[in-house]
Amino acid sequence: MPSSNDDKKSRYAAALFKNLFERKRKGRQFKKFAAAFEEFQDQLGALDGLTTAMQMLERLGVVNDPGAVTLLSKDT
């Protein structure tokens, strides 16, 4: 899985192509693309965080503990 730094680099690289979308309509398309890419990056970052948390729970030997799921919940 690529790191969040790789994702950021990809988004920044995509921004270099903004001049291809110079007309108003194309500019709006680019903004939509950039917003969707940012959301995608955020989702990948969340998945990376969850993976890291699971690895940490495994290293601590508590991954099968019933309370471990609570640690990963957004509601806590």
Backbone as JSON, one array per atom type, in Angstrom:
{
  "sequence": "MPSSNDDKKSRYAAALFKNLFERKRKGRQFKKFAAAFEEFQDQLGALDGLTTAMQMLERLGVVNDPGAVTLLSKDT",
  "N": [[0.85, -1.18, 0.0], [0.6, 2.22, -0.87], [2.24, 4.98, 0.76], [0.93, 7.73, 2.75], [2.41, 9.95, 2.13], [3.2, 9.4, -0.47], [0.72, 9.58, -1.67], [0.13, 12.27, -1.31], [2.14, 13.39, -2.86], [1.29, 12.51, -5.34], [-1.12, 13.92, -5.61], [-0.14, 16.55, -5.64], [1.39, 16.4, -7.94], [-0.63, 16.07, -9.79], [-1.73, 18.59, -9.65], [0.04, 20.05, -11.12], [-0.84, 19.79, -13.67], [-2.86, 21.53, -13.95], [-2.89, 23.73, -15.69], [-3.72, 22.65, -18.04], [-6.37, 22.77, -17.91], [-7.39, 25.36, -18.38], [-9.53, 26.93, -19.42], [-12.74, 28.21, -18.29], [-14.74, 26.2, -17.9], [-13.18, 23.9, -17.94], [-11.56, 24.46, -15.79], [-13.33, 24.22, -13.66], [-13.79, 21.51, -13.85], [-11.28, 20.57, -13.2], [-11.12, 21.43, -10.53], [-13.11, 19.84, -9.39], [-11.97, 17.34, -9.86], [-9.61, 17.6, -8.32], [-10.72, 17.9, -5.75], [-12.01, 15.43, -5.47], [-9.8, 13.77, -5.59], [-8.45, 14.56, -3.32], [-10.26, 13.73, -1.35], [-10.09, 10.98, -1.81], [-7.43, 10.59, -1.08], [-7.62, 11.21, 1.65], [-9.22, 9.08, 2.51], [-7.52, 6.92, 1.96], [-5.51, 7.56, 3.77], [-6.89, 7.21, 6.18], [-7.35, 4.46, 6.08], [-4.69, 3.59, 6.15], [-4.0, 4.46, 8.7], [-5.68, 2.83, 10.24], [-4.64, 0.32, 9.61], [-2.07, 0.58, 10.7], [-2.76, 0.89, 13.39], [-3.9, -1.63, 13.91], [-1.65, -3.24, 13.56], [-0.11, -2.35, 15.69], [-1.7, -3.14, 17.86], [-1.48, -5.89, 17.51], [1.28, -6.23, 17.98], [1.35, -5.55, 20.65], [0.0, -7.64, 21.65], [-2.73, -7.66, 22.12], [-4.7, -7.8, 20.23], [-6.82, -9.59, 20.01], [-8.32, -9.04, 22.19], [-11.45, -8.21, 23.64], [-11.91, -5.48, 24.12], [-10.28, -4.21, 22.32], [-11.41, -3.55, 19.87], [-12.94, -1.39, 20.56], [-11.0, 0.55, 20.91], [-10.41, 1.2, 18.3], [-12.63, 2.4, 17.36], [-14.51, 5.13, 16.05], [-16.24, 6.43, 17.69], [-15.25, 6.67, 20.23]],
  "CA": [[0.0, 0.0, 0.0], [1.41, 3.43, -0.89], [2.15, 5.8, 1.96], [0.19, 8.98, 2.57], [3.32, 10.88, 1.45], [3.09, 9.1, -1.9], [-0.57, 10.1, -2.11], [0.27, 13.73, -1.39], [2.97, 13.68, -4.04], [0.44, 12.29, -6.52], [-2.05, 15.05, -5.72], [0.63, 17.72, -6.05], [1.74, 16.19, -9.35], [-1.84, 16.34, -10.57], [-1.91, 20.04, -9.68], [0.89, 20.59, -12.19], [-1.58, 19.72, -14.92], [-3.97, 22.48, -13.88], [-2.9, 24.62, -16.85], [-4.44, 21.98, -19.12], [-7.78, 23.04, -17.66], [-7.41, 26.81, -18.21], [-10.84, 27.53, -19.67], [-13.6, 28.16, -17.11], [-15.37, 24.89, -17.75], [-12.12, 22.95, -17.62], [-11.12, 24.8, -14.43], [-14.28, 23.6, -12.73], [-13.54, 20.07, -13.91], [-10.06, 20.31, -12.43], [-11.44, 21.59, -9.1], [-13.83, 18.63, -8.99], [-10.97, 16.28, -9.84], [-8.72, 17.81, -7.18], [-11.49, 17.62, -4.54], [-12.21, 13.98, -5.4], [-8.5, 13.17, -5.3], [-8.17, 14.85, -1.91], [-11.1, 12.82, -0.57], [-9.48, 9.67, -1.98], [-6.22, 10.61, -0.25], [-8.06, 11.15, 3.04], [-9.67, 7.71, 2.77], [-6.32, 6.07, 2.03], [-4.85, 7.88, 5.03], [-7.64, 6.56, 7.25], [-7.04, 3.02, 6.0], [-3.32, 3.42, 6.62], [-4.04, 4.61, 10.15], [-6.3, 1.63, 10.79], [-3.65, -0.76, 9.47], [-1.02, 0.83, 11.69], [-3.33, 0.61, 14.71], [-4.02, -3.09, 14.05], [-0.29, -3.78, 13.75], [0.3, -2.01, 17.05], [-2.44, -4.03, 18.76], [-0.87, -7.21, 17.37], [2.58, -6.2, 18.67], [1.09, -5.51, 22.09], [-0.63, -8.9, 22.03], [-4.11, -7.44, 22.58], [-5.57, -7.68, 19.08], [-8.01, -10.41, 20.22], [-9.02, -8.56, 23.38], [-12.74, -7.6, 23.26], [-11.84, -4.02, 24.19], [-9.43, -3.68, 21.26], [-12.28, -2.96, 18.84], [-13.33, -0.08, 21.08], [-9.88, 1.47, 20.67], [-10.39, 1.58, 16.9], [-13.92, 3.0, 17.04], [-14.55, 6.6, 15.94], [-17.15, 6.94, 18.72], [-14.58, 6.82, 21.52]],
  "C": [[0.89, 1.23, 0.0], [1.23, 4.24, 0.39], [1.36, 7.07, 1.67], [1.08, 10.04, 1.92], [3.28, 10.67, -0.05], [1.79, 9.68, -2.46], [-0.51, 11.62, -2.26], [1.07, 14.12, -2.62], [2.15, 13.52, -5.31], [-0.52, 13.46, -6.71], [-1.32, 16.31, -6.18], [1.04, 17.61, -7.52], [0.55, 16.48, -10.23], [-2.07, 17.84, -10.69], [-1.05, 20.69, -10.77], [0.16, 20.63, -13.53], [-2.74, 20.71, -14.97], [-4.03, 23.36, -15.13], [-3.56, 23.96, -18.07], [-5.94, 22.26, -19.05], [-8.02, 24.55, -17.53], [-8.78, 27.44, -18.46], [-11.74, 27.33, -18.45], [-14.18, 26.77, -16.86], [-14.33, 23.85, -17.33], [-11.59, 23.21, -16.2], [-12.03, 24.19, -13.39], [-14.08, 22.09, -12.7], [-12.31, 19.72, -13.08], [-10.34, 20.42, -10.93], [-12.19, 20.36, -8.58], [-12.86, 17.45, -8.88], [-10.1, 16.39, -8.6], [-9.44, 17.5, -5.87], [-11.7, 16.12, -4.37], [-10.9, 13.29, -5.04], [-8.13, 13.39, -3.84], [-8.98, 13.93, -1.01], [-10.53, 11.4, -0.62], [-8.23, 9.55, -1.09], [-6.59, 10.5, 1.23], [-8.49, 9.73, 3.41], [-8.48, 6.75, 2.85], [-5.56, 6.31, 3.34], [-5.55, 7.22, 6.21], [-7.38, 5.06, 7.26], [-5.63, 2.73, 6.5], [-3.26, 3.52, 8.14], [-4.63, 3.39, 10.83], [-5.34, 0.45, 10.72], [-2.55, -0.63, 10.51], [-1.52, 0.5, 13.09], [-3.44, -0.9, 14.94], [-2.65, -3.72, 14.28], [0.2, -3.51, 15.16], [-0.41, -2.91, 18.06], [-1.87, -5.45, 18.71], [0.46, -7.27, 18.12], [2.41, -6.22, 20.18], [0.43, -6.79, 22.59], [-2.06, -8.76, 22.51], [-5.12, -7.38, 21.43], [-6.86, -8.49, 19.26], [-8.78, -10.03, 21.47], [-10.33, -7.9, 22.96], [-12.72, -6.07, 23.27], [-11.02, -3.39, 23.08], [-10.25, -3.0, 20.18], [-12.71, -1.56, 19.27], [-12.24, 0.96, 20.82], [-9.89, 2.0, 19.25], [-11.67, 2.28, 16.47], [-13.82, 4.53, 17.0], [-15.35, 7.21, 17.09], [-16.48, 7.15, 20.07], [-13.72, 8.04, 21.54]]
}
